[in-house]
Amino acid sequence: GPSSNPKDEL
Amino acid sequence: MNLFRLLGDMTHLLCIVVLLLKIRTRKSCAGISLKTQELYVIVFLTRYLDLFTMYNSLYQIVMKLVFVGTSIGIVWYMRYHKVVKQTYSKNEDTFRHYFLILPCFVLALFVHLDFTVVEVLWSFSLYLEAVAILPQLVLLQRSRNIDTLTGDYVFLLGVYRVLYLLNWVYRFFMEIHQIRWIPWVSGFIQTALYADFFYYYIKSWKNREKLKLPA
């Protein structure tokens, strides 16, 4: 599902 | 994780491999800006503080360790390796990169998601990454002849950023339906800085001639 975590990228 | 994001991370990894290959096989870092590489070490160290506290995925942990490790390794080679450090274009790599760090830090003190150490440093790392390529671009303008691996390295860095922009467009429409202002605005500015280089790189590739940036 869409991750609301804004730090899910590098 | 969408394809743009995966390709972006793989391209980022590839450009680091290209740079390490150049340094290790040719024992040369001619044309590479040590200042840009030092800024990348600061970018990764300030962005991955939550490496051991916040678990995202094994992929994230491995990639973060690789980026921190390789960026420190590249700076070590350029500063301390007895042969490589002789090939560093010290006289041309004169961009005052400390003038980039302070404004990015001040901006992060004002523009962040939360006023905590992790959040402020995370924003700082995004702002700093956006401008970290400047010393390298200035160095390329000063270099009379840019060797192919150096040009390829900077080009792949730009391609990784374009892929991240496409990843954000995809995620906006397909996933999160909201704008992440801090990473997306920083990332857009970062990618725009490559526009000029892209033009001359692609022109030199089409005309089969040496890459040359106008001074």
Backbone of each chain as ProteinMPNN parsed JSONL, in Angstrom:
{"seq_chain_A": "GPSSNPKDEL", "coords_chain_A": {"N_chain_A": [[0.837, -1.199, 0.0], [0.234, 2.377, -0.278], [2.929, 4.086, 0.993], [3.059, 6.087, 3.811], [5.235, 7.034, 4.845], [7.591, 9.488, 4.736], [10.228, 8.989, 4.44], [10.813, 6.847, 2.812], [12.468, 6.553, 0.76], [15.725, 6.65, -0.839]], "CA_chain_A": [[0.0, 0.0, 0.0], [1.009, 3.627, -0.366], [3.583, 4.298, 2.284], [2.959, 7.513, 4.195], [6.527, 7.373, 5.438], [8.301, 10.325, 3.754], [11.627, 8.575, 4.303], [10.88, 5.488, 2.272], [13.356, 6.558, -0.407], [17.151, 6.819, -0.453]], "C_chain_A": [[0.871, 1.248, 0.0], [1.634, 3.933, 1.009], [3.513, 5.79, 2.619], [4.304, 7.964, 4.774], [7.353, 8.191, 4.44], [9.759, 9.928, 3.587], [11.728, 7.169, 3.735], [11.747, 5.447, 1.025], [14.783, 6.845, 0.06], [17.539, 8.292, -0.556]], "O_chain_A": [[2.076, 1.188, 0.243], [0.945, 4.021, 2.026], [3.868, 6.639, 1.801], [4.479, 9.126, 5.141], [7.773, 7.663, 3.411], [10.455, 10.448, 2.715], [12.605, 6.393, 4.116], [11.773, 4.445, 0.311], [15.01, 7.231, 1.206], [18.683, 8.649, -0.278]]}, "seq_chain_B": "MNLFRLLGDMTHLLCIVVLLLKIRTRKSCAGISLKTQELYVIVFLTRYLDLFTMYNSLYQIVMKLVFVGTSIGIVWYMRYHKVVKQTYSKNEDTFRHYFLILPCFVLALFVHLDFTVVEVLWSFSLYLEAVAILPQLVLLQRSRNIDTLTGDYVFLLGVYRVLYLLNWVYRFFMEIHQIRWIPWVSGFIQTALYADFFYYYIKSWKNREKLKLPA", "coords_chain_B": {"N_chain_B": [[7.71, -0.247, -4.481], [8.506, 1.397, -7.446], [9.354, 0.954, -10.979], [10.84, 3.121, -11.982], [12.046, 4.171, -9.709], [13.607, 1.975, -8.869], [15.314, 1.676, -11.086], [16.502, 4.137, -10.903], [17.934, 4.024, -8.456], [19.664, 1.937, -9.142], [21.067, 3.084, -11.229], [22.331, 5.102, -9.873], [23.985, 3.582, -8.246], [25.516, 2.434, -10.253], [26.885, 4.647, -11.286], [28.569, 5.23, -9.228], [30.107, 2.943, -9.178], [31.355, 3.201, -11.655], [32.937, 5.427, -11.13], [34.578, 4.499, -9.027], [35.807, 2.472, -10.409], [37.282, 3.874, -12.304], [39.056, 5.246, -10.62], [40.342, 3.127, -9.26], [41.315, 1.352, -11.286], [42.682, 3.004, -13.1], [44.165, 4.383, -11.364], [43.691, 7.079, -11.041], [42.274, 10.288, -10.409], [41.73, 12.382, -11.963], [40.058, 15.301, -12.977], [37.926, 14.83, -11.368], [35.882, 16.233, -8.851], [36.979, 16.745, -5.659], [35.688, 18.178, -3.745], [32.944, 17.969, -4.352], [32.657, 15.243, -3.873], [33.193, 15.147, -1.146], [31.038, 16.615, -0.205], [29.03, 14.827, -0.821], [29.552, 12.813, 1.03], [28.85, 14.094, 3.394], [26.154, 14.525, 2.814], [25.124, 11.868, 2.746], [25.774, 10.943, 5.343], [24.304, 12.669, 6.958], [21.768, 12.125, 6.126], [21.227, 9.467, 6.594], [20.961, 8.972, 9.299], [19.074, 7.625, 10.701], [19.574, 5.045, 10.211], [19.94, 2.74, 11.745], [17.937, 2.925, 13.512], [15.402, 3.321, 12.386], [13.574, 0.901, 10.807], [13.301, 0.14, 7.461], [13.575, -1.458, 5.085], [15.407, -4.371, 4.034], [16.673, -3.865, 1.706], [16.877, -1.043, 1.737], [18.64, -0.695, 3.901], [20.962, -2.012, 3.043], [21.596, -0.553, 0.687], [21.975, 2.011, 1.746], [24.195, 1.627, 3.373], [26.043, 0.944, 1.429], [26.168, 3.331, -0.089], [27.106, 5.174, 1.839], [29.512, 3.951, 2.542], [30.957, 3.736, 0.056], [31.126, 6.422, -0.707], [32.69, 7.516, 1.296], [34.953, 5.972, 0.89], [35.781, 6.842, -1.659], [36.489, 9.515, -1.143], [38.563, 8.986, 0.617], [40.451, 7.702, -1.09], [41.034, 9.849, -2.821], [42.135, 11.704, -1.147], [44.147, 10.458, 0.398], [45.404, 8.244, -0.857], [48.519, 7.262, -2.081], [49.26, 7.328, -4.814], [46.932, 8.06, -6.262], [46.195, 10.53, -5.158], [48.012, 12.259, -6.204], [47.035, 12.768, -8.694], [44.934, 14.429, -8.475], [42.963, 17.164, -9.473], [43.874, 19.678, -8.176], [44.309, 22.481, -8.465], [42.276, 23.307, -10.121], [39.985, 22.603, -8.832], [38.37, 24.553, -7.23], [36.054, 25.523, -6.12], [34.201, 27.167, -3.592], [33.075, 25.157, -1.491], [32.257, 25.182, 1.097], [30.686, 27.357, 1.287], [28.337, 26.428, 0.466], [27.39, 24.745, 2.33], [26.62, 26.086, 4.722], [24.361, 27.894, 4.01], [22.514, 25.886, 3.223], [22.167, 24.584, 5.623], [21.108, 26.579, 7.255], [18.739, 27.054, 5.873], [17.524, 24.608, 6.317], [17.054, 24.842, 9.0], [14.902, 26.479, 8.998], [13.056, 25.411, 7.16], [11.501, 22.491, 7.354], [10.209, 19.202, 8.255], [9.76, 18.542, 10.921], [10.919, 20.073, 13.923], [13.344, 18.606, 14.776], [16.446, 16.921, 15.517], [16.98, 14.814, 13.677], [15.121, 15.34, 11.623], [15.744, 17.98, 10.802], [18.374, 17.626, 9.953], [17.897, 15.794, 7.951], [16.437, 17.295, 6.068], [18.4, 19.196, 5.58], [20.29, 17.537, 4.311], [19.014, 16.958, 1.938], [18.806, 19.473, 0.72], [21.505, 20.032, 0.477], [22.377, 17.977, -1.198], [21.191, 18.784, -3.516], [22.755, 20.873, -4.459], [25.269, 19.875, -4.479], [26.617, 18.981, -6.731], [27.659, 21.17, -7.972], [30.463, 22.075, -7.557], [31.707, 20.074, -9.06], [30.687, 20.457, -11.657], [31.684, 22.989, -12.203], [34.384, 22.408, -12.149], [34.539, 20.752, -14.391], [34.07, 22.599, -16.385], [36.415, 23.952, -16.291], [38.202, 22.081, -17.015], [40.45, 21.148, -19.538], [40.594, 18.802, -21.189], [38.133, 16.438, -20.858], [38.022, 13.299, -19.479], [36.54, 10.254, -20.732], [35.36, 8.551, -18.791], [34.919, 10.25, -16.649], [33.078, 12.061, -17.714], [31.018, 10.255, -18.237], [30.429, 9.462, -15.658], [29.317, 11.801, -14.458], [27.171, 12.141, -16.156], [25.641, 9.824, -15.663], [24.995, 10.326, -13.027], [23.256, 12.421, -13.381], [21.235, 11.131, -14.826], [20.247, 9.362, -12.935], [18.996, 11.19, -11.244], [16.993, 12.183, -12.922], [15.478, 9.911, -13.246], [14.573, 9.663, -10.657], [12.887, 11.852, -10.507], [10.906, 11.063, -12.321], [9.993, 8.876, -10.926], [8.764, 10.17, -8.768], [6.712, 11.55, -10.038], [5.214, 9.383, -10.925], [4.521, 8.253, -8.431], [3.03, 10.26, -7.35], [0.683, 10.319, -8.902], [-0.142, 7.649, -8.804], [0.085, 6.661, -6.233], [0.546, 8.269, -3.661], [-0.74, 10.71, -3.983], [-0.255, 13.253, -3.031], [1.825, 16.14, -2.425], [5.289, 15.981, -1.818], [6.931, 18.347, -0.598], [9.612, 19.095, 0.266], [11.665, 17.019, -0.501], [10.961, 16.9, -3.232], [11.036, 19.448, -4.424], [13.696, 20.151, -3.898], [14.901, 18.047, -5.301], [14.06, 18.576, -7.877], [15.338, 20.997, -8.472], [17.959, 20.106, -8.256], [18.085, 18.342, -10.428], [17.632, 20.072, -12.519], [20.013, 21.473, -12.59], [21.625, 19.886, -14.088], [20.929, 20.241, -16.674], [22.296, 21.846, -18.573], [24.748, 20.479, -18.756], [23.842, 18.035, -19.731], [23.057, 18.763, -22.279], [25.486, 19.412, -23.621], [26.853, 16.992, -23.303], [25.304, 15.098, -24.653], [25.414, 16.216, -27.156], [28.143, 15.99, -27.73], [28.312, 13.294, -27.795], [26.695, 12.623, -29.957], [27.982, 13.917, -32.054], [30.29, 12.569, -32.041], [32.515, 13.613, -30.722], [35.077, 15.024, -28.513], [34.042, 15.647, -25.161], [33.169, 18.909, -24.244], [32.861, 21.608, -22.147], [31.544, 24.896, -22.281], [33.462, 27.632, -21.082]], "CA_chain_B": [[8.807, 0.401, -5.241], [8.228, 1.344, -8.887], [10.515, 0.702, -11.833], [11.671, 4.336, -12.084], [12.819, 4.263, -8.474], [14.627, 0.908, -8.881], [16.312, 2.041, -12.11], [17.224, 5.296, -10.377], [18.921, 3.551, -7.466], [20.676, 1.116, -9.83], [21.911, 4.022, -11.992], [23.176, 5.773, -8.87], [25.001, 2.588, -7.882], [26.384, 2.271, -11.427], [27.811, 5.784, -11.471], [29.604, 5.106, -8.183], [30.991, 1.859, -9.652], [32.162, 3.795, -12.746], [33.942, 6.314, -10.53], [35.543, 3.657, -8.301], [36.561, 1.738, -11.436], [38.251, 4.843, -12.854], [40.082, 5.533, -9.615], [41.127, 1.933, -8.922], [42.06, 0.737, -12.413], [43.616, 3.962, -13.7], [44.884, 5.078, -10.279], [43.622, 8.508, -11.328], [40.984, 10.968, -10.13], [41.797, 13.644, -12.713], [38.757, 15.788, -13.448], [36.872, 14.59, -10.366], [35.938, 17.239, -7.79], [37.01, 16.214, -4.292], [34.693, 18.927, -2.958], [31.632, 17.333, -4.567], [32.658, 13.941, -3.185], [33.088, 15.407, 0.303], [29.656, 17.02, 0.068], [28.196, 13.615, -0.839], [29.738, 12.103, 2.314], [28.013, 14.824, 4.372], [24.754, 14.253, 2.437], [24.717, 10.517, 3.169], [25.867, 10.795, 6.808], [23.213, 13.41, 7.627], [20.469, 11.599, 5.714], [21.005, 8.088, 7.03], [21.161, 8.871, 10.752], [18.115, 6.664, 11.269], [19.888, 3.773, 9.548], [19.77, 1.593, 12.662], [16.778, 3.08, 14.418], [14.139, 3.137, 11.655], [13.708, -0.182, 9.841], [12.441, 0.269, 6.284], [13.66, -2.753, 4.391], [16.806, -4.82, 3.918], [17.181, -3.135, 0.53], [17.274, 0.305, 2.168], [19.825, -0.755, 4.776], [22.137, -2.377, 2.223], [21.925, 0.566, -0.215], [22.49, 3.134, 2.544], [25.564, 1.276, 3.791], [26.886, 1.013, 0.217], [26.375, 4.745, -0.446], [27.988, 5.802, 2.836], [30.839, 3.311, 2.445], [31.667, 4.075, -1.192], [31.428, 7.862, -0.766], [33.862, 7.719, 2.181], [36.091, 5.318, 0.216], [36.242, 7.701, -2.766], [37.203, 10.659, -0.551], [39.838, 8.479, 1.148], [41.372, 7.517, -2.227], [41.449, 11.136, -3.408], [42.896, 12.485, -0.166], [45.261, 9.78, 1.072], [46.134, 7.2, -1.608], [49.766, 7.941, -2.477], [49.316, 7.566, -6.269], [45.715, 8.749, -6.751], [46.095, 11.935, -4.716], [48.86, 13.107, -7.084], [46.323, 13.073, -9.958], [43.782, 15.282, -8.163], [43.089, 18.488, -10.132], [43.769, 20.576, -7.019], [44.259, 23.896, -8.846], [41.01, 23.664, -10.79], [38.855, 22.29, -7.951], [38.493, 25.661, -6.269], [34.736, 25.999, -5.683], [34.146, 27.257, -2.13], [31.898, 24.342, -1.163], [31.746, 25.486, 2.455], [29.633, 28.37, 1.111], [27.069, 25.73, 0.138], [26.918, 24.005, 3.518], [25.934, 26.954, 5.693], [23.002, 28.268, 3.572], [21.619, 24.706, 3.257], [21.86, 24.283, 7.026], [20.204, 27.637, 7.727], [17.428, 26.788, 5.244], [16.94, 23.442, 7.004], [16.566, 25.284, 10.316], [13.6, 27.129, 8.813], [12.132, 24.597, 6.354], [11.667, 21.061, 7.717], [8.92, 18.592, 8.635], [9.683, 18.713, 12.384], [12.157, 20.68, 14.437], [14.135, 17.643, 15.561], [17.773, 16.753, 14.898], [16.897, 13.932, 12.505], [14.363, 15.987, 10.534], [16.487, 19.143, 10.296], [19.526, 17.116, 9.18], [17.357, 15.145, 6.737], [16.163, 18.395, 5.12], [19.733, 19.742, 5.207], [20.971, 16.639, 3.366], [18.334, 17.083, 0.638], [19.203, 20.767, 0.132], [22.926, 19.963, 0.126], [22.544, 17.109, -2.366], [20.734, 19.525, -4.703], [23.82, 21.77, -4.968], [26.583, 19.223, -4.303], [27.269, 18.747, -8.038], [28.206, 22.431, -8.517], [31.924, 22.076, -7.701], [32.096, 19.154, -10.141], [30.361, 21.097, -12.945], [32.647, 24.089, -12.387], [35.667, 21.774, -12.475], [34.469, 20.277, -15.784], [34.209, 23.772, -17.277], [37.823, 24.378, -16.283], [39.089, 21.016, -17.526], [40.631, 21.246, -20.983], [39.989, 17.614, -21.796], [37.394, 15.634, -19.877], [38.109, 11.906, -19.944], [35.207, 9.683, -20.954], [34.741, 7.997, -17.567], [34.446, 11.373, -15.829], [31.841, 12.533, -18.355], [29.992, 9.214, -18.031], [30.057, 9.488, -14.24], [28.407, 12.93, -14.222], [25.941, 11.879, -16.93], [24.851, 8.804, -14.934], [24.44, 10.998, -11.841], [22.091, 13.183, -13.851], [20.187, 10.18, -15.228], [19.655, 8.877, -11.659], [18.079, 12.219, -10.743], [15.817, 12.244, -13.828], [14.652, 8.733, -12.92], [13.877, 9.93, -9.379], [11.767, 12.77, -10.815], [9.842, 10.246, -12.942], [9.461, 8.074, -9.81], [7.878, 11.04, -7.975], [5.503, 11.795, -10.853], [4.464, 8.12, -10.852], [3.981, 8.049, -7.072], [1.996, 11.282, -7.102], [-0.573, 9.934, -9.55], [-0.565, 6.267, -8.536], [0.198, 6.178, -4.84], [0.368, 9.101, -2.471], [-1.688, 11.796, -4.289], [0.047, 14.518, -2.351], [3.17, 16.593, -2.815], [6.326, 16.013, -0.786], [7.614, 19.563, -1.043], [11.063, 19.203, 0.545], [12.477, 16.226, -1.428], [10.635, 17.067, -4.657], [11.55, 20.745, -4.904], [15.171, 20.008, -3.899], [15.27, 17.128, -6.381], [13.824, 19.224, -9.174], [16.439, 21.955, -8.657], [19.166, 19.309, -8.479], [18.056, 17.802, -11.795], [17.734, 21.217, -13.463], [21.424, 21.882, -12.683], [22.325, 19.028, -15.061], [20.391, 20.479, -18.027], [23.385, 22.37, -19.404], [25.71, 19.389, -18.98], [23.192, 17.036, -20.589], [23.057, 19.263, -23.668], [26.83, 19.276, -24.202], [27.237, 15.583, -23.265], [24.601, 14.412, -25.737], [25.941, 16.78, -28.421], [29.467, 15.403, -27.981], [28.116, 11.87, -28.102], [26.115, 12.535, -31.308], [28.983, 14.346, -33.045], [31.474, 11.738, -31.832], [33.707, 14.447, -30.422], [35.423, 15.122, -27.088], [33.116, 16.476, -24.37], [33.796, 20.183, -23.885], [31.863, 22.554, -21.629], [32.009, 26.272, -22.458], [33.959, 28.16, -19.801]], "C_chain_B": [[8.526, 0.262, -6.73], [9.517, 1.243, -9.689], [11.436, 1.92, -11.919], [12.6, 4.436, -10.882], [13.946, 3.234, -8.478], [15.728, 1.246, -9.885], [17.152, 3.214, -11.623], [18.3, 4.875, -9.405], [20.033, 2.754, -8.14], [21.619, 2.017, -10.631], [22.855, 4.758, -11.046], [24.324, 4.838, -8.469], [26.023, 2.464, -9.017], [27.369, 3.427, -11.533], [28.895, 5.752, -10.406], [30.601, 4.021, -8.577], [31.909, 2.393, -10.742], [33.279, 4.64, -12.158], [35.017, 5.498, -9.809], [36.419, 2.899, -9.287], [37.659, 2.645, -11.983], [39.393, 5.038, -11.867], [40.964, 4.307, -9.374], [41.93, 1.412, -10.101], [43.068, 1.732, -12.985], [44.469, 4.669, -12.649], [44.873, 6.594, -10.534], [42.249, 9.059, -10.956], [40.979, 12.308, -10.854], [40.399, 14.048, -13.176], [37.627, 15.557, -12.471], [37.014, 15.62, -9.248], [35.9, 16.567, -6.425], [35.94, 16.907, -3.451], [33.297, 18.333, -3.113], [31.567, 16.003, -3.829], [32.553, 14.12, -1.666], [31.673, 15.836, 0.67], [28.745, 15.785, 0.075], [28.357, 12.824, 0.454], [28.861, 12.767, 3.377], [26.536, 14.542, 4.103], [24.315, 12.891, 2.985], [24.757, 10.375, 4.697], [24.711, 11.514, 7.504], [21.846, 12.844, 7.248], [20.176, 10.241, 6.327], [21.26, 7.916, 8.537], [20.276, 7.767, 11.328], [18.351, 5.264, 10.709], [19.575, 2.595, 10.47], [18.551, 1.743, 13.552], [15.479, 2.792, 13.651], [14.308, 2.024, 10.624], [12.735, 0.027, 8.687], [12.394, -1.063, 5.564], [15.134, -3.115, 4.304], [17.465, -4.066, 2.766], [17.706, -1.757, 0.951], [18.575, 0.263, 2.962], [21.066, -1.037, 3.948], [22.56, -1.19, 1.359], [22.523, 1.729, 0.58], [23.929, 2.854, 2.968], [26.509, 1.381, 2.598], [27.181, 2.467, -0.127], [27.299, 5.427, 0.551], [29.403, 5.261, 2.671], [31.607, 3.745, 1.217], [32.027, 5.562, -1.219], [32.626, 8.187, 0.139], [35.119, 7.123, 1.518], [36.665, 6.191, -0.884], [37.016, 8.901, -2.22], [38.555, 10.194, -0.005], [40.843, 8.346, 0.004], [41.932, 8.866, -2.683], [42.314, 11.942, -2.45], [44.183, 11.793, 0.259], [46.011, 8.733, 0.239], [47.343, 7.849, -2.294], [49.803, 8.246, -3.98], [48.137, 8.43, -6.712], [45.742, 10.232, -6.383], [46.972, 12.855, -5.556], [48.088, 13.554, -8.326], [45.126, 14.001, -9.728], [44.006, 16.679, -8.744], [42.909, 19.588, -9.081], [43.567, 22.037, -7.439], [42.958, 24.3, -9.518], [39.803, 23.47, -9.879], [38.771, 23.337, -6.844], [37.148, 26.192, -5.779], [34.693, 26.037, -4.154], [32.919, 26.492, -1.637], [31.397, 24.566, 0.26], [30.654, 26.544, 2.373], [28.308, 27.716, 0.755], [26.484, 25.133, 1.415], [26.092, 24.893, 4.445], [24.534, 27.368, 5.231], [22.019, 27.094, 3.609], [21.223, 24.403, 4.688], [20.88, 25.302, 7.581], [18.8, 27.407, 7.16], [16.723, 25.629, 5.959], [16.415, 23.811, 8.383], [15.182, 25.928, 10.184], [12.592, 26.236, 8.101], [12.415, 23.116, 6.613], [10.296, 20.516, 8.1], [8.692, 18.744, 10.137], [10.977, 19.343, 12.855], [12.849, 19.708, 15.373], [15.464, 17.47, 14.82], [17.673, 15.943, 13.616], [16.216, 14.648, 11.346], [15.124, 17.159, 9.935], [17.665, 18.661, 9.456], [19.071, 16.4, 7.906], [17.077, 16.199, 5.673], [17.48, 18.99, 4.624], [20.386, 18.867, 4.136], [20.325, 16.731, 1.991], [18.744, 18.385, -0.048], [20.65, 20.681, -0.336], [23.131, 19.083, -1.104], [22.166, 17.864, -3.636], [21.873, 20.346, -5.307], [25.194, 21.112, -4.963], [27.327, 19.045, -5.62], [27.954, 20.006, -8.557], [29.734, 22.449, -8.612], [32.388, 21.184, -8.857], [31.816, 19.795, -11.506], [31.334, 22.231, -13.229], [34.002, 23.51, -12.79], [35.657, 21.297, -13.93], [34.634, 21.448, -16.75], [35.682, 24.185, -17.377], [38.729, 23.327, -16.913], [39.209, 21.145, -19.036], [40.088, 19.992, -21.644], [39.405, 16.73, -20.706], [37.474, 14.174, -20.326], [36.736, 11.252, -19.895], [34.579, 9.199, -19.648], [34.219, 9.108, -16.662], [33.129, 11.899, -16.385], [30.71, 11.545, -18.114], [29.496, 9.227, -16.589], [29.031, 10.594, -13.988], [27.092, 12.711, -14.958], [25.049, 10.886, -16.19], [24.248, 9.391, -13.655], [23.182, 11.767, -12.229], [20.929, 12.271, -14.202], [19.477, 9.637, -13.99], [18.668, 9.9, -11.122], [16.842, 12.33, -11.635], [14.885, 11.082, -13.502], [13.913, 8.937, -11.6], [12.705, 10.881, -9.597], [10.599, 11.973, -11.4], [9.178, 9.381, -11.879], [8.47, 8.904, -8.991], [6.589, 11.359, -8.736], [4.612, 10.564, -10.769], [3.779, 7.995, -9.491], [2.869, 9.061, -6.791], [0.664, 10.81, -7.675], [-1.058, 8.56, -9.106], [-0.636, 5.917, -7.062], [-0.24, 7.195, -3.806], [-0.55, 10.301, -2.698], [-1.478, 13.012, -3.421], [1.484, 14.865, -2.662], [4.093, 16.559, -1.606], [7.264, 17.175, -1.152], [9.127, 19.511, -0.878], [11.881, 18.334, -0.419], [12.2, 16.543, -2.897], [11.139, 18.388, -5.208], [13.082, 20.697, -4.959], [15.6, 19.161, -5.086], [15.082, 17.748, -7.74], [14.952, 20.206, -9.481], [17.729, 21.207, -8.989], [19.219, 18.826, -9.928], [18.236, 18.921, -12.814], [19.192, 21.641, -13.645], [22.186, 21.057, -13.718], [21.962, 19.378, -16.503], [21.5, 20.874, -19.002], [24.361, 21.252, -19.768], [25.122, 18.356, -19.94], [23.289, 17.456, -22.062], [24.422, 19.005, -24.312], [27.282, 17.813, -24.26], [26.597, 14.855, -24.455], [25.095, 14.916, -27.093], [27.277, 16.121, -28.753], [29.332, 13.93, -28.36], [27.602, 11.717, -29.534], [27.177, 12.871, -32.356], [30.278, 13.548, -32.934], [32.704, 12.598, -31.56], [33.915, 14.511, -28.912], [34.394, 16.024, -26.391], [33.841, 17.762, -23.966], [32.717, 21.117, -23.366], [32.393, 23.965, -21.846], [32.394, 26.876, -21.101], [32.974, 29.196, -19.245]], "O_chain_B": [[8.332, -0.846, -7.229], [10.616, 1.42, -9.162], [12.659, 1.78, -11.929], [13.784, 4.744, -11.017], [15.088, 3.55, -8.143], [16.916, 1.124, -9.586], [18.352, 3.286, -11.887], [19.446, 5.311, -9.509], [21.2, 2.871, -7.768], [22.82, 1.755, -10.708], [24.017, 5.004, -11.37], [25.478, 5.256, -8.369], [27.229, 2.397, -8.779], [28.546, 3.223, -11.831], [30.018, 6.195, -10.649], [31.8, 4.161, -8.339], [33.099, 2.081, -10.762], [34.421, 4.586, -12.616], [36.21, 5.762, -9.955], [37.611, 2.702, -9.052], [38.814, 2.237, -12.108], [40.563, 4.997, -12.247], [42.187, 4.425, -9.293], [43.101, 1.065, -9.946], [44.189, 1.35, -13.322], [45.367, 5.445, -12.977], [45.856, 7.296, -10.295], [41.219, 8.414, -11.151], [40.317, 13.253, -10.426], [39.651, 13.226, -13.704], [36.505, 16.015, -12.689], [38.115, 15.859, -8.752], [34.924, 15.905, -6.072], [35.356, 16.299, -2.554], [32.555, 18.205, -2.138], [30.545, 15.67, -3.23], [31.897, 13.329, -0.988], [31.164, 15.469, 1.729], [27.809, 15.701, 0.871], [27.393, 12.223, 0.929], [28.207, 12.084, 4.165], [25.756, 14.344, 5.035], [23.262, 12.778, 3.611], [23.869, 9.753, 5.28], [24.196, 11.035, 8.515], [20.869, 13.057, 7.966], [19.017, 9.895, 6.556], [21.711, 6.863, 8.988], [20.641, 7.077, 12.28], [17.462, 4.412, 10.726], [19.02, 1.585, 10.038], [18.17, 0.811, 14.26], [14.578, 2.126, 14.159], [15.082, 2.166, 9.677], [11.521, 0.085, 8.881], [11.35, -1.704, 5.445], [16.003, -2.261, 4.481], [18.634, -3.684, 2.83], [18.81, -1.354, 0.584], [19.486, 1.06, 2.739], [22.099, -0.389, 4.12], [23.743, -0.855, 1.302], [23.477, 2.361, 0.127], [24.779, 3.744, 2.925], [27.639, 1.848, 2.735], [28.325, 2.807, -0.426], [28.185, 6.183, 0.152], [30.371, 6.022, 2.661], [32.785, 4.088, 1.313], [33.101, 5.93, -1.693], [33.466, 9.019, -0.203], [36.202, 7.703, 1.584], [37.883, 6.283, -1.038], [38.062, 9.268, -2.755], [39.561, 10.891, -0.135], [41.97, 8.828, 0.117], [43.135, 9.013, -2.902], [43.126, 12.763, -2.877], [45.203, 12.452, 0.461], [47.135, 8.369, 0.584], [47.209, 8.853, -2.995], [50.312, 9.291, -4.386], [48.31, 9.406, -7.442], [45.362, 11.086, -7.184], [46.734, 14.061, -5.628], [48.418, 14.568, -8.942], [44.393, 14.321, -10.664], [45.054, 17.295, -8.554], [41.924, 20.326, -9.096], [42.757, 22.749, -6.846], [42.571, 25.469, -9.498], [38.745, 24.064, -10.09], [39.06, 23.057, -5.68], [37.106, 27.211, -5.09], [35.091, 25.079, -3.492], [31.864, 27.078, -1.393], [30.272, 24.197, 0.6], [29.801, 26.637, 3.256], [27.27, 28.377, 0.744], [25.268, 25.025, 1.572], [25.012, 24.51, 4.894], [23.585, 27.207, 5.998], [20.854, 27.259, 3.971], [20.086, 24.012, 4.953], [19.936, 24.948, 8.288], [17.803, 27.545, 7.869], [15.512, 25.654, 6.179], [15.471, 23.202, 8.886], [14.393, 25.925, 11.128], [11.399, 26.291, 8.401], [13.418, 22.566, 6.16], [9.339, 21.275, 8.25], [7.581, 19.036, 10.578], [12.023, 19.155, 12.234], [12.939, 19.931, 16.58], [15.587, 17.828, 13.648], [18.217, 16.338, 12.584], [16.682, 14.571, 10.209], [15.156, 17.327, 8.716], [17.935, 19.205, 8.385], [19.782, 16.404, 6.901], [17.436, 16.02, 4.51], [17.66, 19.252, 3.435], [20.962, 19.377, 3.175], [21.012, 16.597, 0.979], [18.999, 18.403, -1.252], [20.994, 21.186, -1.404], [23.959, 19.396, -1.96], [22.736, 17.626, -4.701], [21.95, 20.499, -6.526], [26.175, 21.718, -5.392], [28.555, 18.965, -5.621], [28.753, 19.926, -9.489], [30.263, 22.811, -9.664], [33.353, 21.511, -9.548], [32.636, 19.68, -12.416], [31.762, 22.415, -14.369], [34.684, 24.051, -13.661], [36.664, 21.425, -14.627], [35.257, 21.311, -17.803], [36.132, 24.696, -18.403], [39.863, 23.614, -17.296], [38.203, 21.239, -19.738], [39.243, 20.066, -22.536], [40.091, 16.331, -19.765], [37.041, 13.844, -21.431], [35.876, 11.65, -19.11], [33.389, 9.414, -19.421], [33.203, 8.939, -15.988], [32.184, 12.152, -15.638], [29.581, 11.94, -17.824], [28.31, 9.032, -16.325], [27.993, 10.349, -13.373], [26.025, 13.053, -14.449], [23.838, 11.085, -16.101], [23.149, 9.018, -13.244], [22.184, 11.766, -11.51], [19.774, 12.588, -13.917], [18.258, 9.472, -13.99], [17.616, 9.53, -10.6], [15.743, 12.553, -11.127], [13.664, 11.239, -13.482], [12.79, 8.463, -11.424], [11.66, 10.744, -8.962], [9.446, 12.182, -11.022], [7.966, 9.168, -11.907], [7.439, 8.384, -8.566], [5.511, 11.428, -8.146], [3.404, 10.678, -10.566], [2.595, 7.668, -9.413], [1.901, 8.764, -6.091], [-0.366, 10.894, -7.006], [-2.265, 8.327, -9.038], [-1.336, 4.98, -6.678], [-1.266, 7.02, -3.149], [-1.085, 10.859, -1.741], [-2.43, 13.728, -3.11], [2.265, 14.021, -3.101], [3.748, 17.032, -0.523], [8.232, 17.015, -1.895], [9.853, 19.856, -1.81], [12.74, 18.878, -1.114], [13.108, 16.463, -3.724], [11.619, 18.445, -6.34], [13.691, 21.14, -5.933], [16.545, 19.507, -5.796], [15.854, 17.481, -8.661], [15.46, 20.25, -10.602], [18.489, 21.606, -9.871], [20.264, 18.892, -10.575], [18.901, 18.748, -13.836], [19.574, 22.113, -14.716], [23.254, 21.461, -14.177], [22.588, 18.889, -17.443], [21.626, 20.318, -20.093], [24.748, 21.098, -20.926], [25.805, 17.867, -20.839], [23.556, 16.647, -22.951], [24.505, 18.451, -25.408], [28.017, 17.434, -25.172], [27.259, 14.098, -25.166], [25.186, 14.154, -28.055], [27.524, 15.739, -29.897], [30.125, 13.394, -29.135], [28.011, 10.802, -30.248], [27.272, 12.22, -33.397], [31.245, 13.819, -33.646], [33.787, 12.349, -32.092], [33.049, 14.108, -28.135], [33.939, 17.021, -26.951], [34.949, 17.733, -23.431], [31.75, 21.393, -24.077], [33.578, 24.213, -21.619], [31.718, 26.647, -20.099], [33.208, 29.758, -18.175]]}, "name": "protein", "num_of_chains": 2, "seq": "GPSSNPKDELMNLFRLLGDMTHLLCIVVLLLKIRTRKSCAGISLKTQELYVIVFLTRYLDLFTMYNSLYQIVMKLVFVGTSIGIVWYMRYHKVVKQTYSKNEDTFRHYFLILPCFVLALFVHLDFTVVEVLWSFSLYLEAVAILPQLVLLQRSRNIDTLTGDYVFLLGVYRVLYLLNWVYRFFMEIHQIRWIPWVSGFIQTALYADFFYYYIKSWKNREKLKLPA"}
